[in-house]
Amino acid sequence: MLPVAEARARILAALAPTAAETVALPEAAGRVLARPVVARLTQPPADVSAMDGYALRAADAVEGAALAVIGAAPAGRPFAGVVGPGQAVRIFTGGVIPEGADSVLIQEDATAAEGTVRVNEAAREGRHIRRRGLDFAAGETVLPAGRRLSPRDIGLAAASDNPWLAVHRRPRIGILATGDEIALPGDPIPAGGIVSSNAHALAAMIRGAGGDPVVLPIARDDARAIGEVAGTAHAFDLLVTTGGASVGEHDLVQAALGTEGFELGFWQIAMRPGKPLIWGRLGRTPVLGLPGNPVSALVCGVLFLLPAIARMSGLPGDAPPTRRLRIAVPLPANDKRADHLRASLATDAQGRLVATPAPVQDSSMIATLARADALILRAPHAAALEAGAEVDAIVLADLGV
């Protein structure tokens, strides 16, 4: 069985970013830049005032001096003249500093009279002036390739006069649930069957991570049925299957996908939940085979699918971030598989995060996972821990899942 980190590394090594596409600026939020964003102008384009006040020569602005106000410079309407000795121009935030002026006297330090302004506090050269290019200059790279665009980044791209951005195409990911016993929500449930949650949960996870999910029709436990649906794999950047990956069903999945040219990369991970995970390739399409139990499928989604989507979107595909926190109860020694304990979080009297594992960790219990705040990580053969000990954990809210 492969360790979790090695399995993730092998998955990421087999994936490449999607091609670039050009989208309008409002559609670029959350996307990953395929090419750098270069400023098309200088910001600010000229020396401008950082405050409301008076543009003048610092040498004239001694305390008690009275200067003649010869004009005004609102933002967007520069003063066309020159500020000479003993003169000032009324200026507003963002207004261009007129020729001849080298300082701004803020209005709180001035007393205006008819046609004049009295200096109540001496001005200094360069005071309250934003120099040309203070923020960025034309031709400067303001956002690098490989960056996921935040609202702040969108604002910077707009300010640098970039109405169109080159971003990686959203990865198109097919989701194939298999099993005679499952039905989609609202459909008739077969005798002894259950409602399938995996496809919808995984679609939500994929969409939240920036992918484009396509939920395929359920494939019954029949090699021909699975093979027929899997024959559409060429339409996707990644095909995700759920179910049919455990020991008893592994031969069926291999046989079904094998009719379409499936090549197995590896099978089985040294982890709990999620041991029966499959990775391979169906023609040119990578295939990630997740277990059918809903908790196993979603935990594997956190550990492997989210980094895969990140890699295809143009990001490195790092392991999920962890936090160091304390446990509220003792934990026994772990066995040979990495464990991922569903846990709730609370804050203790010292303001520290404390995790309490769910008392039952069965991989079929989707309600337990839905109520969980974190996955406590337990390494293979980890020693027993007392209450209050520190552990590493994946906080699910950090991933938006």
C-alpha positions in Angstrom: 0.0 0.0 0.0 1.3 3.5 -0.9 1.7 6.2 1.7 -0.7 9.2 1.3 2.0 11.6 0.4 3.6 9.3 -2.2 0.2 8.6 -3.8 -0.6 12.4 -4.0 2.8 13.1 -5.5 2.3 10.4 -8.2 -1.1 11.8 -9.1 0.2 15.4 -9.4 3.2 14.3 -11.5 0.8 12.8 -14.1 -1.3 16.0 -14.4 -0.7 19.3 -16.3 -2.4 22.7 -16.3 -5.2 23.2 -18.7 -4.8 25.5 -21.7 -5.2 29.2 -21.4 -8.3 31.1 -22.4 -9.1 34.8 -22.3 -12.0 36.0 -20.2 -13.5 39.4 -19.4 -12.3 40.9 -16.1 -15.6 40.3 -14.2 -15.4 36.6 -15.1 -11.8 36.1 -13.9 -12.3 36.1 -10.1 -11.2 32.8 -8.6 -9.4 31.7 -11.8 -5.6 31.1 -12.1 -3.6 33.4 -14.3 -2.0 31.7 -17.3 0.0 34.8 -18.2 1.2 37.7 -16.1 -0.8 40.9 -15.9 1.2 43.9 -17.1 0.2 47.4 -16.3 -0.9 49.4 -19.3 -0.5 52.7 -17.5 1.3 54.4 -14.7 -0.5 54.9 -11.4 -0.8 57.6 -10.4 -0.1 59.1 -13.8 1.3 62.3 -12.3 2.2 63.7 -8.9 -1.1 64.1 -7.1 -2.4 65.4 -3.8 -3.0 62.8 -1.0 -5.2 65.3 0.9 -7.6 68.2 0.5 -5.8 71.5 0.9 -3.6 73.9 -1.0 -0.8 73.2 -3.4 2.0 75.7 -2.9 5.8 76.3 -2.5 7.1 75.0 0.8 9.4 78.0 1.0 6.4 80.4 1.1 4.3 78.3 3.6 5.8 79.6 6.8 3.5 79.9 9.8 1.4 83.1 9.6 2.0 83.7 5.9 -0.9 84.7 3.7 -0.9 83.4 0.1 -3.0 84.4 -2.9 -5.3 81.6 -4.1 -5.0 81.7 -7.9 -7.2 78.7 -8.9 -8.4 75.2 -8.1 -7.3 71.6 -9.0 -10.1 69.1 -8.4 -9.4 65.4 -9.3 -9.7 65.1 -13.0 -9.4 68.8 -13.7 -5.7 69.9 -13.5 -4.8 73.6 -12.9 -3.3 74.9 -16.2 -1.2 77.6 -14.7 2.0 77.8 -12.7 2.3 78.4 -8.9 4.6 81.3 -8.3 6.0 82.9 -5.1 3.3 83.8 -2.6 0.7 81.8 -4.5 -1.4 78.7 -3.8 -4.0 76.6 -5.6 -6.9 75.0 -3.9 -6.5 71.2 -4.4 -8.4 68.1 -3.6 -7.4 64.5 -3.0 -6.3 63.0 -6.4 -5.8 66.4 -7.9 -2.7 66.9 -10.0 0.0 69.0 -8.3 0.4 72.1 -10.5 3.7 73.2 -11.9 5.7 75.2 -9.4 4.2 73.7 -6.3 6.2 71.3 -4.2 4.0 70.7 -1.1 0.4 70.5 0.0 -0.9 72.4 3.0 -3.9 70.4 4.4 -7.0 72.4 4.9 -7.0 71.6 8.7 -3.8 73.7 8.9 -5.1 76.6 6.9 -7.6 79.4 7.2 -9.3 80.5 4.0 -10.4 84.1 3.4 -11.6 85.9 0.3 -9.0 85.1 -2.3 -6.3 84.2 0.2 -5.3 81.4 2.5 -3.4 81.9 5.9 -0.8 79.3 6.9 -1.4 78.1 10.5 1.3 75.4 10.4 4.4 75.5 8.2 4.5 73.1 5.3 7.4 70.8 4.3 8.6 70.1 0.8 7.0 66.9 -0.6 4.4 66.7 2.1 1.1 65.0 1.2 2.1 64.4 -2.4 1.8 61.0 -4.1 4.5 60.8 -6.6 3.9 59.6 -10.2 4.2 55.8 -10.4 4.0 55.4 -6.6 1.7 52.4 -7.0 2.9 50.9 -10.3 4.4 51.9 -13.7 3.4 51.1 -17.2 5.1 47.9 -18.3 5.4 46.6 -14.8 4.2 43.1 -14.0 1.6 43.6 -11.3 0.3 40.0 -11.1 2.4 36.9 -11.8 1.2 33.9 -13.8 0.1 31.0 -11.5 -1.8 33.2 -9.1 -5.4 32.5 -8.2 -7.2 35.8 -8.6 -8.7 37.3 -5.4 -11.1 40.3 -5.3 -8.0 42.4 -4.5 -6.3 41.1 -7.6 -9.3 41.9 -9.8 -9.1 45.5 -8.4 -5.4 45.7 -9.3 -6.0 44.3 -12.8 -8.7 46.9 -13.3 -6.6 49.8 -12.0 -3.8 48.8 -14.4 -6.3 49.0 -17.3 -6.6 45.3 -18.1 -10.1 44.5 -19.2 -9.2 40.9 -20.4 -7.1 38.3 -18.6 -5.5 35.0 -19.8 -6.5 32.3 -17.3 -6.4 28.5 -17.2 -9.5 26.9 -18.4 -11.6 25.3 -15.7 -10.8 21.6 -15.5 -13.8 19.6 -16.8 -14.3 16.6 -14.5 -16.6 13.7 -15.1 -18.1 12.0 -12.1 -19.2 8.4 -12.5 -21.0 6.7 -9.6 -21.3 2.9 -9.9 -23.4 0.3 -8.1 -26.7 -1.7 -8.5 -27.8 -0.5 -5.0 -27.7 3.3 -5.5 -30.3 5.8 -6.9 -30.1 9.5 -7.4 -32.0 11.7 -4.9 -35.7 11.7 -5.8 -35.5 8.6 -7.9 -37.0 5.2 -6.9 -34.7 3.4 -4.5 -34.1 -0.3 -5.4 -34.9 -2.9 -2.7 -32.1 -2.9 -0.2 -30.6 0.2 -1.9 -29.5 3.7 -0.8 -29.5 7.2 -2.2 -26.3 8.2 -3.8 -24.6 11.2 -2.2 -21.1 10.9 -3.6 -21.7 12.4 -7.0 -23.4 15.5 -5.7 -21.0 16.0 -2.9 -18.0 15.6 -5.2 -19.6 17.9 -7.8 -20.0 20.6 -5.1 -16.3 20.1 -4.1 -15.1 20.3 -7.6 -17.2 23.4 -8.4 -16.0 25.1 -5.2 -12.3 24.4 -6.1 -12.7 26.0 -9.6 -13.5 22.9 -11.7 -16.4 22.2 -14.0 -18.2 19.0 -12.8 -20.3 16.8 -15.0 -22.4 14.1 -13.2 -22.7 11.1 -15.5 -25.6 8.5 -15.3 -25.2 5.9 -12.6 -23.4 2.8 -14.0 -24.7 -0.5 -12.8 -22.4 -3.3 -11.6 -21.9 -4.6 -15.0 -18.7 -4.4 -17.0 -20.5 -3.5 -20.2 -22.4 -0.7 -18.5 -19.4 0.8 -16.8 -17.4 0.5 -20.1 -20.1 2.3 -22.1 -20.2 5.3 -19.7 -16.4 5.3 -19.3 -16.2 5.5 -23.1 -17.0 9.2 -22.8 -13.8 9.8 -20.8 -12.1 11.6 -23.7 -14.5 14.6 -23.1 -12.9 15.2 -19.7 -9.7 16.4 -18.2 -10.2 13.9 -15.3 -12.7 11.1 -14.8 -13.6 10.4 -11.2 -15.4 7.2 -10.3 -17.0 6.2 -7.0 -17.6 2.7 -5.9 -16.3 -0.6 -7.4 -12.8 0.0 -6.1 -12.7 -2.4 -3.1 -11.1 -5.8 -3.1 -14.2 -7.7 -4.2 -15.1 -5.4 -7.1 -11.6 -4.4 -8.2 -11.5 -7.0 -11.0 -14.9 -5.7 -12.4 -13.7 -2.1 -12.6 -10.4 -3.1 -14.2 -12.2 -5.3 -16.7 -14.8 -2.6 -17.5 -12.3 0.2 -18.0 -9.8 -2.2 -19.6 -12.1 -2.6 -22.6 -11.4 1.2 -23.2 -7.7 0.9 -22.7 -7.4 1.6 -19.0 -3.8 1.5 -17.6 -3.5 1.0 -13.8 -1.0 3.3 -12.1 -1.6 2.2 -8.5 -4.3 0.8 -6.2 -4.7 0.9 -2.4 -3.4 3.6 -0.1 -2.2 3.1 3.4 -4.9 5.3 4.9 -8.2 5.1 6.7 -10.8 5.9 5.5 -10.1 5.5 1.7 -7.8 2.5 1.4 -9.3 1.2 -2.0 -8.3 4.2 -4.2 -7.4 3.6 -7.8 -5.3 5.8 -10.1 -4.7 5.2 -13.7 -5.3 6.5 -17.3 -8.0 5.7 -19.8 -6.5 6.7 -23.1 -5.4 10.3 -22.6 -7.7 10.9 -19.6 -6.5 10.4 -16.0 -8.9 8.4 -13.8 -9.2 8.7 -10.1 -11.3 5.9 -8.6 -12.7 6.7 -5.2 -14.2 4.3 -2.8 -18.0 4.1 -2.6 -18.5 4.8 1.1 -19.3 8.5 1.3 -16.9 9.5 4.0 -14.1 7.6 2.2 -14.9 9.3 -1.1 -14.9 12.8 0.4 -11.8 12.3 2.6 -10.0 11.1 -0.5 -11.5 14.1 -2.3 -9.8 16.4 0.2 -6.5 14.6 0.1 -6.2 13.9 -3.6 -8.9 15.5 -5.7 -8.5 19.0 -4.5 -4.8 19.1 -5.1 -5.4 17.5 -8.6 -7.9 20.3 -9.4 -5.4 22.9 -8.2 -2.6 21.4 -10.4 -4.9 21.3 -13.5 -6.0 24.9 -12.8 -2.4 26.1 -12.9 -1.4 25.9 -9.2 1.2 23.6 -7.6 -1.4 21.3 -6.0 0.0 21.4 -2.5 -1.2 19.1 0.3 -4.1 20.5 2.3 -2.9 22.9 4.9 -2.9 21.8 8.5 -3.2 23.4 11.9 -1.6 22.5 15.2 -4.3 22.0 17.9 -5.1 20.0 21.0 -7.3 17.0 21.5 -10.0 16.9 24.2 -9.8 13.1 24.8 -7.0 10.5 24.8 -6.3 8.7 21.5 -5.0 5.1 21.3 -1.9 4.1 19.3 -2.5 3.9 15.6 -1.9 0.9 13.3 -0.1 0.7 10.0 -2.5 3.0 8.1 -2.6 6.8 8.3 -5.9 7.8 10.0 -8.1 10.8 9.4 -10.5 11.2 12.4 -13.6 13.3 12.0 -13.7 15.8 14.8 -15.5 18.8 16.1 -13.7 22.0 17.2 -14.2 24.2 20.2 -12.2 27.0 21.8 -10.9 26.5 25.4 -10.5 29.1 28.1 -7.1 30.1 26.8 -8.5 30.7 23.3 -6.9 27.6 21.8 -8.6 25.2 19.4 -9.5 21.9 20.9 -10.6 18.9 18.8 -13.0 16.2 19.9 -13.1 13.1 17.6 -16.5 11.7 16.8 -17.1 8.6 19.0 -17.9 6.4 15.9 -15.7 6.8 12.8 -17.5 4.5 10.4 -16.8 5.4 6.8 -20.5 5.2 5.8 -21.6 8.0 8.2 -22.1 11.1 6.1 -23.9 12.9 8.9 -20.8 12.6 11.1 -18.7 14.1 8.4 -21.1 16.9 7.7 -21.0 17.8 11.4 -17.2 17.6 11.6 -15.0 20.7 11.6 -11.7 19.0 11.0 -9.8 15.8 10.2 -7.3 14.8 12.9 -4.2 13.3 11.2 -2.7 10.2 12.7 0.5 8.9 11.2 1.0 5.1 10.8 2.1 3.5 14.0 1.6 6.8 15.9 1.9 6.4 19.7 -1.0 6.8 22.1 -1.8 10.4 23.1 -3.2 11.8 26.3 -6.0 14.4 26.4 -4.5 17.9 25.8 -1.8 16.6 23.5 -1.1 18.5 20.3 -2.0 17.0 16.8 -2.0 18.2 13.3 -5.4 18.6 11.7 -7.0 19.7 8.4 -9.7 22.3 9.2 -12.3 21.7 6.6 -13.5 25.4 6.5 -10.0 26.3 5.4 -10.7 24.4 2.2 -14.2 25.5 1.8 -15.6 22.0 2.2 
